[in-house]
Structure formats: C-alpha cells, structure tokens
Amino acid sequence: MSHTASKSQRCCELFSINNRNLVNNWKVHSSVKKVYDDQSKTFVYCLKGKSPIPLMKWPKDKTNVPSTRPVLVFQMCAPPGASILIDIGVAVRSATRRRVTLSSNLKKRRVTELSVAVPLTVAQDSTWCHLLVDVDAAVSLAWKKERLKSIDSIDVGGAFSVRRIFAVSKDMIHNSEGIWMVNYDELPKQMSISRAIPQTYISITCSDEAPAGTEEEGCRRTDSDRTAPSSSRLHFDRNRLAEDGAVKPSTKLKPPKVSQPKVILVISSNGSVQL
C-alpha cells in the first residue's frame, strides 16, 4: 500500500469551508454565515442559533457514503455563553441505528436503548478547539455488546464557529503527556491550525486511566489532575496548549481495547471532564 493510499484510508474530510464539494454535502440553515476569522486567518462558518437546534446536517441526501473511520474531529471556536449541540447518527453491528449526542445544555448523561447523551464542556473563551470524538468507544461503552459499523449522520447546532470536520482512524491520534492529539504531521498542511494560535484539545476517547475519587452522578472537582490506574472507560480530556503551541513529541499510542467499562463523569480542577 502506498503512503498516499494509506493516508486516504486513514482520514476523510467531511466539511471544509474552502471545499465547495464538501460544503454541498451539508444541508445548512440560512442563518449560518460564512465569515473571515482574523485569529485563524481563514473563512469559517458562524452558527448563531439561540438554542441547540441543528443548523448544519450531514449528509444532505442519502447518496453520500457513510464514514467507517471511528474518530470524528471538530475544529471549533465557542464564544462565552455559547450553546453547543453535536448529534451523531451511527449504525452498529446488530444492524440497528443509535445516536450519540453531545450537548452543553446537559447536566447528566442519559443512556437509553437507542441513544446516549452526555454533557459537553468546551472552552467558551473564543479559543480554537480540536474536539476529538471516539465514536466507536462511545458506542461500546454505552452498549457493551455493540460495536460501531459506520457513522451515518452528523447534526450540528448552537452558537459557535466551525472551521473543519473530518474523520480519522484510531492510529491517527496519539497521546502526548496525557493529551490526546491528532497526528497533523501526517495530514495535508491546510488541515491543521497554526501553532502560533492558542488552541485547546478536548478528547472523548478510550483510556485505561481515570482520576481517583469519582462519583456516579453529577460532577465532582478533584484537587489534582493526576491519574491512577483503573478500568478502561470513556473520558473527556481537555488540555490547553501553550500560546506558542509547543508540545513535546511522544510515542504514538493506540487507545486500549475496552473491556466491560464503568462509565462515570468527573471534572478535575484544570477543567478536564471525564465520563
């Protein structure tokens, strides 16, 4: 397999403001505007929904092929007080359809036979954010006997800006000193955000570590963001890069396999959120 072919199979762009063909695959509400973002030096879509109702829907029609890559990446920027809704429709191995919903308006997670909804905490300080969603992990942890087959739809709503949305395989993310990041060095240059721009990584992914002293319901602040070994679980991990964007190199790690996890929700003192 050539290096180019390998890249095309490991990453799939779903939305880019500068790609007309990708934009045409989305059903976009008339209130969504294309604006120039001075911070990232590019055009973005600005959503100004007063409530978290879908303003962008993918795909526009059923001719689009579902994505089989398990990790979604959203490059987004939220102002203070913004509401955020991300609704992901998936197909699972049992030939049924499920939904994974992330919402800033939720206080507690909710799991039903066909859907899982979890609170989403994103920096609302107009800082650009890379939101990594391991959809395969979300499915296997919400429904222990299920595995992801494909990502069939994405609905986005609220009040924030979105620059790019794409899907990658799990070997395209790595853990750098506890921060799950995208291997942007292996992607086309235009897909990354300049390291001169302050930015945050928030990940929803598999981990074999979690803070000690957790609670089943609600949120509990811990005194430290140190982690202790525990059973595998789905967690939110929020980390801010230095303003110069410097990150020490690390070995690429593949998220561990999930084995009968326990799902919890914790917020640590540095803003990390764990599910």
Buried (B, 14 or more C-beta within 10 A) or exposed (E): EEEEEEEEEBBBBBBBBEBEEBBEBBBBBEEBEEEEBEBBEBBBBBBBBEEBEBBBBBBEEEEBEBBBBBBBBBBBBBEEEBBBBBBBBBBBEEEEBBBBBBBBEBEEBEEEEEBBBBBBBBBBEBBBBBBBBBBBBBBBBBBEEBEBBBBBBBBBBBBBBBBBBBBBBBBBBBBBEBBBBBBBEBBEEEBBBEBEBBBBBBBBBBBBBBBEEBEEEEBBEBEEBEBEEBEBBBBBBBBBBEEEEEBEEEEBEEBEEBEEBEBBBBBBEEBBBBB
